[in-house]
Amino acid sequence: LTKKAKHAYRMYSLQKVFDDEPDPISGKELVFSPKLDGAAISLYYGKDGVLVQGITRGDGIEGEDITDKVYLLPNIPKQLDLQNVQVSGEIVVPKDIENARNYASGALHLKSASEIKQRARYMKFIAYAVTPYINDTYGDDLKLLINQGFATIFDDGLDAYRQDGTVYRINNNKSYELLGYTAKHPRGAFARKQSSDVATEETKLLDVT
């Protein structure tokens, strides 16, 4: 049976803003990064900075416990110089792999360690947040994660992975937290998407019963 687990800190989704809509945040310094289209997970590092749990995003409050699987992914640090923190990010694979998002997500549900290891050579964890924040700015927190051995959304070479927009976030962490959250997303960040990113089809209503 699938084992469920709660995230130490909720994983929120992002408000989507299209290219013909105004920015929902003004008067603040924003930083931007690619919005990767992968499988979101959280990693929890407990006492002594040891990786103790990995969880799929699920509904943002709880997801599937995949601790045994994240230990098989080579680019995930197993111990940090930080304690009691959650590192959130995306598991991605190169976009030239067919159904790349499903490839990554599916691997996290495999039961065979050998199959996961086989897929792991194509899989990469890209970190985009540490909670609670460590520094005054989001940018410095991401630099800290880089120093801890993580690949992050500030890295070069992310064009190799599927993207579906650009994420904008308030750089100052206190200002970000002061804006608070809705039931679904933080008010201090949003994802800007192109209208062309959304596939549309025209349909004809034939009948109403």
C-alpha angles and dihedrals in degrees: 000000000000111000115222125208136180122242114242086228124022118260106223127199120233130252108249117226121184127218093259093053128084122250111269090216124061137169094031134103107252131196121203136207138168118279103232120212103220141102112302118219140164127227120203121206113194136180113353089011095279119155104247105164144019121192133182115238094252109161092339093258098063136002142164118308106240099164093129091052099048088054087065094056109095100209096055111096111232095204134026138191085241128082133212097005135135118222114199127196149125131280104220138176128198112286092234088072109094113253089003096181093050090045091059096040092046092052090059089060098048116114098202113088091203091055091049091050089051091054093039092077088070097038125090132181113223113192121215105169146021119204128234092029117245105198136038093258136045090228092058091048090056091048088052090054090051089053089051091058102264128135106229140191087260091066125109120243098047090127085085089072132066115268130187105188143322126287119220119194136175106257098212107078096207092051089048093053094044091061089060130195141288119221088275113024146017116263091218097067140039141177117238113208134182116242086234088064089072116076113219133186131189114234135185122226107228103181145349119216 
